[in-house]
Amino acid sequence: MPSELTYLGAYPASLQEQVLGLLRDDRRALAPLLLRKYPRVHGVRTDKALYHYTQDIKNRHLRNADAVNKVVFDSKIHVVRHALGLHTAISRVQGSRLTAKHEIRVAAMFKQVPDEFLRMIVVHELAHLREKQHDKAFYQLCEHMEPHYHQYELDVRLYLTHVELGGERLWSAEPA
């Protein structure tokens, strides 16, 4: 078992010790905790549905932000490299104007997770429309869009720790 928890490195040592204590007793100890807390998978299955899901959140909280042109599940994003999703802005000069097309890509493994996990990732990527850096203003915006943002982020990281330690994916593809 790794003494360093890859996905929990930024969290306090006390929390990391608590997780390590759980895992010392049983490498699969995180699974029942996560399943009890999040029993159902979201119903977003297609890129079109993901686009509408993202637009609903954007329209509720970031009406005046730049438009999002594309939102897709991307099988090329490797969570192992610490990317859960990506926000890209492709800038182009059109005459005397500079325009940007914004794209959001969500790692395909998040097709089969609870709604709270997907929402946390989408909120994170939408926040990049206004705040480019992961600073205080960025996380305040995330919390504005999703008041439980930090709890969901921790739980996503616990899930990724579970998977990294050889655990199976916890939720099926079909909504419960």
C-alpha contacts under 8 A as a table, 3 or more apart, distances in Angstrom:
res1	aa1	res2	aa2	distance
1	M	24	R	7.90
1	M	165	L	7.64
2	P	5	L	6.38
3	S	20	L	7.70
4	E	9	G	7.20
5	L	8	L	5.32
5	L	9	G	5.96
5	L	16	Q	7.22
5	L	161	T	7.24
6	T	9	G	5.74
6	T	161	T	7.39
7	Y	10	A	7.93
7	Y	82	H	7.83
7	Y	157	R	5.45
7	Y	158	L	7.52
7	Y	160	L	7.00
7	Y	161	T	6.34
8	L	11	Y	5.48
8	L	16	Q	6.74
8	L	154	L	7.93
8	L	157	R	6.56
8	L	158	L	7.73
9	G	16	Q	7.89
11	Y	15	L	6.63
11	Y	16	Q	6.85
12	P	15	L	5.48
12	P	16	Q	6.50
13	A	16	Q	4.97
13	A	17	E	6.02
14	S	17	E	5.11
14	S	18	Q	6.25
15	L	18	Q	5.02
15	L	19	V	6.34
16	Q	19	V	5.15
16	Q	20	L	6.09
17	E	20	L	4.95
17	E	21	G	5.96
18	Q	21	G	5.08
18	Q	22	L	6.40
19	V	22	L	5.14
19	V	23	L	6.22
20	L	23	L	4.98
20	L	24	R	5.91
21	G	24	R	5.14
21	G	25	D	6.72
22	L	25	D	5.65
22	L	26	D	6.51
22	L	27	R	7.72
22	L	29	A	6.17
22	L	30	L	7.66
23	L	26	D	4.93
23	L	27	R	4.57
23	L	28	R	6.89
23	L	29	A	6.00
23	L	30	L	7.58
24	R	27	R	6.49
25	D	29	A	7.73
26	D	29	A	5.20
27	R	30	L	7.73
27	R	162	H	7.87
27	R	165	L	7.22
28	R	31	A	5.80
28	R	32	P	7.99
28	R	162	H	6.86
28	R	167	G	6.54
29	A	32	P	6.40
29	A	33	L	7.16
30	L	33	L	5.31
30	L	34	L	6.19
30	L	158	L	7.05
30	L	159	Y	7.32
30	L	162	H	6.27
31	A	34	L	5.29
31	A	35	L	6.07
31	A	159	Y	7.63
31	A	162	H	7.00
31	A	170	L	7.00
32	P	35	L	5.06
32	P	36	R	5.94
33	L	36	R	5.31
33	L	37	K	6.28
34	L	37	K	5.14
34	L	38	Y	5.83
34	L	39	P	7.85
34	L	155	D	7.47
34	L	159	Y	7.33
35	L	38	Y	5.09
35	L	39	P	5.03
35	L	170	L	7.21
36	R	39	P	5.76
38	Y	41	V	7.87
38	Y	114	P	6.14
39	P	114	P	7.48
40	R	113	V	7.78
40	R	114	P	5.64
40	R	115	D	7.82
40	R	171	W	7.39
40	R	175	P	6.36
40	R	176	A	5.50
41	V	112	Q	6.03
41	V	113	V	4.96
41	V	114	P	4.08
41	V	115	D	6.20
41	V	171	W	6.21
41	V	172	S	7.18
41	V	173	A	7.36
41	V	174	E	7.18
41	V	175	P	5.17
41	V	176	A	6.66
42	H	111	K	7.82
42	H	112	Q	7.15
42	H	113	V	6.36
42	H	114	P	5.09
42	H	115	D	4.47
42	H	118	L	7.82
42	H	175	P	6.06
43	G	115	D	7.85
43	G	174	E	7.44
43	G	175	P	5.64
44	V	49	A	5.66
44	V	50	L	5.95
44	V	53	Y	7.71
44	V	111	K	6.93
45	R	49	A	6.59
45	R	50	L	7.34
45	R	111	K	6.28
46	T	49	A	5.15
46	T	50	L	6.18
46	T	73	F	7.80
47	D	50	L	4.91
47	D	51	Y	6.07
47	D	71	V	6.56
47	D	72	V	4.74
47	D	73	F	6.09
48	K	51	Y	5.06
48	K	52	H	6.40
48	K	71	V	7.82
48	K	72	V	7.70
49	A	52	H	5.16
49	A	53	Y	6.04
50	L	53	Y	4.92
50	L	54	T	6.06
50	L	71	V	6.47
50	L	72	V	6.61
50	L	73	F	7.72
51	Y	54	T	5.17
51	Y	55	Q	6.08
51	Y	70	K	6.89
51	Y	71	V	4.94
51	Y	72	V	6.97
52	H	55	Q	4.95
52	H	56	D	6.09
53	Y	56	D	5.31
53	Y	57	I	6.64
54	T	57	I	5.28
54	T	58	K	6.14
54	T	71	V	7.52
54	T	122	V	6.41
55	Q	58	K	4.90
55	Q	59	N	5.86
55	Q	68	V	7.73
56	D	59	N	5.22
56	D	60	R	6.21
57	I	60	R	5.18
57	I	61	H	6.30
57	I	62	L	7.87
57	I	123	V	7.57
57	I	145	M	7.76
58	K	61	H	5.35
58	K	62	L	4.92
58	K	63	R	6.33
58	K	126	L	6.97
59	N	62	L	5.71
59	N	63	R	4.84
60	R	63	R	6.70
61	H	144	H	7.97
61	H	145	M	6.06
62	L	65	A	5.37
65	A	129	L	6.45
65	A	130	R	6.80
66	D	102	H	7.72
66	D	129	L	6.65
67	A	101	K	7.65
67	A	102	H	6.85
68	V	71	V	7.45
68	V	101	K	7.01
68	V	102	H	4.92
68	V	103	E	6.02
68	V	104	I	7.54
69	N	101	K	6.00
69	N	102	H	5.50
69	N	103	E	5.82
70	K	102	H	6.83
70	K	103	E	4.71
70	K	104	I	6.27
71	V	103	E	5.82
71	V	104	I	4.71
71	V	105	R	5.74
71	V	106	V	7.75
72	V	104	I	6.58
72	V	105	R	5.05
72	V	106	V	6.25
73	F	105	R	5.71
73	F	106	V	4.76
73	F	107	A	5.71
73	F	108	A	4.90
73	F	110	F	7.96
73	F	111	K	7.47
74	D	77	I	5.88
74	D	105	R	5.79
74	D	106	V	5.72
74	D	107	A	5.08
74	D	108	A	5.07
75	S	78	H	7.63
75	S	107	A	6.00
75	S	108	A	4.82
75	S	109	M	7.58
76	K	107	A	7.39
76	K	108	A	7.96
77	I	83	A	6.66
77	I	84	L	7.33
77	I	85	G	7.28
77	I	106	V	7.55
77	I	107	A	5.18
77	I	108	A	7.45
78	H	81	R	5.60
78	H	82	H	7.28
78	H	83	A	6.44
78	H	84	L	7.72
78	H	107	A	7.04
79	V	82	H	5.00
79	V	83	A	5.00
79	V	84	L	5.58
79	V	107	A	7.03
80	V	83	A	7.32
83	A	86	L	6.93
83	A	107	A	7.64
84	L	106	V	6.25
84	L	107	A	5.49
84	L	121	I	6.85
85	G	104	I	7.08
85	G	105	R	5.30
85	G	106	V	4.16
85	G	107	A	5.56
85	G	121	I	6.57
85	G	122	V	7.88
85	G	125	E	6.90
86	L	103	E	7.94
86	L	104	I	5.61
86	L	105	R	5.03
86	L	106	V	6.51
86	L	125	E	6.60
87	H	102	H	7.04
87	H	103	E	5.70
87	H	104	I	4.58
87	H	105	R	6.51
87	H	125	E	5.62
87	H	126	L	7.78
87	H	128	H	6.93
88	T	102	H	5.69
88	T	103	E	5.24
88	T	104	I	6.53
89	A	100	A	5.75
89	A	101	K	5.41
89	A	102	H	4.46
89	A	103	E	6.41
90	I	100	A	5.26
90	I	101	K	5.10
90	I	102	H	6.49
91	S	98	L	6.68
91	S	99	T	5.57
91	S	100	A	4.26
91	S	101	K	6.51
92	R	98	L	5.68
92	R	99	T	5.32
92	R	100	A	6.21
93	V	96	S	6.90
93	V	97	R	5.70
93	V	98	L	4.50
93	V	99	T	6.24
94	Q	97	R	5.23
94	Q	98	L	6.12
94	Q	99	T	6.97
104	I	125	E	6.67
106	V	110	F	7.11
106	V	121	I	7.44
106	V	122	V	7.72
107	A	110	F	5.87
108	A	111	K	5.66
109	M	112	Q	6.31
109	M	113	V	7.84
110	F	113	V	5.43
110	F	117	F	7.69
110	F	118	L	6.44
111	K	173	A	7.33
112	Q	171	W	5.86
112	Q	172	S	6.18
112	Q	173	A	5.27
113	V	117	F	6.39
113	V	118	L	6.95
113	V	170	L	7.85
113	V	171	W	6.00
114	P	117	F	5.54
114	P	118	L	6.76
114	P	171	W	7.82
115	D	118	L	5.20
115	D	119	R	5.98
116	E	119	R	5.09
116	E	120	M	6.11
116	E	152	Y	6.42
117	F	120	M	5.16
117	F	121	I	6.46
117	F	152	Y	6.14
117	F	153	E	7.42
117	F	155	D	7.93
117	F	156	V	6.16
118	L	121	I	5.25
118	L	122	V	6.19
119	R	122	V	5.08
119	R	123	V	5.91
120	M	123	V	5.19
120	M	124	H	6.10
120	M	146	E	7.31
120	M	149	Y	5.95
120	M	152	Y	6.30
120	M	153	E	6.59
121	I	124	H	5.05
121	I	125	E	6.30
122	V	125	E	5.19
122	V	126	L	6.04
123	V	126	L	5.06
123	V	127	A	6.06
123	V	142	C	6.05
123	V	145	M	6.63
123	V	146	E	7.14
124	H	127	A	5.25
124	H	128	H	6.90
124	H	142	C	6.13
125	E	128	H	5.36
125	E	129	L	7.48
126	L	129	L	5.50
126	L	130	R	7.84
127	A	130	R	5.73
127	A	131	E	5.99
127	A	132	K	7.96
127	A	138	F	6.41
127	A	141	L	6.30
127	A	142	C	6.14
128	H	131	E	4.78
128	H	132	K	5.00
128	H	133	Q	7.56
128	H	138	F	7.51
129	L	132	K	7.09
130	R	138	F	7.99
131	E	134	H	7.57
131	E	137	A	7.12
131	E	138	F	5.40
132	K	138	F	7.64
133	Q	138	F	6.78
134	H	137	A	7.92
134	H	138	F	5.55
134	H	139	Y	6.97
135	D	138	F	5.21
135	D	139	Y	6.50
136	K	139	Y	5.35
136	K	140	Q	6.14
137	A	140	Q	5.04
137	A	141	L	6.20
138	F	141	L	5.22
138	F	142	C	6.37
139	Y	142	C	4.87
139	Y	143	E	6.15
140	Q	143	E	5.08
140	Q	144	H	6.12
141	L	144	H	4.91
141	L	145	M	6.35
142	C	145	M	5.26
142	C	146	E	6.00
142	C	147	P	7.72
142	C	149	Y	6.47
143	E	146	E	4.86
143	E	147	P	4.60
143	E	148	H	6.78
143	E	149	Y	5.56
143	E	150	H	7.62
144	H	147	P	5.95
146	E	149	Y	5.19
148	H	151	Q	5.47
148	H	152	Y	6.24
149	Y	152	Y	5.23
149	Y	153	E	6.09
150	H	153	E	5.02
150	H	154	L	6.21
151	Q	154	L	5.16
151	Q	155	D	6.21
152	Y	155	D	5.00
152	Y	156	V	6.07
153	E	156	V	5.09
153	E	157	R	6.24
154	L	157	R	5.06
154	L	158	L	6.21
155	D	158	L	4.91
155	D	159	Y	6.18
156	V	159	Y	5.01
156	V	160	L	6.21
157	R	160	L	4.97
157	R	161	T	6.09
158	L	161	T	4.97
158	L	162	H	6.21
159	Y	162	H	4.98
159	Y	163	V	6.32
160	L	163	V	5.05
160	L	164	E	5.98
161	T	164	E	5.01
161	T	165	L	6.21
162	H	165	L	5.34
162	H	166	G	6.85
162	H	167	G	5.32
162	H	168	E	7.90
163	V	166	G	5.32
163	V	167	G	4.53
163	V	168	E	6.07
163	V	169	R	6.67
164	E	167	G	6.89
169	R	172	S	7.93
172	S	175	P	7.49
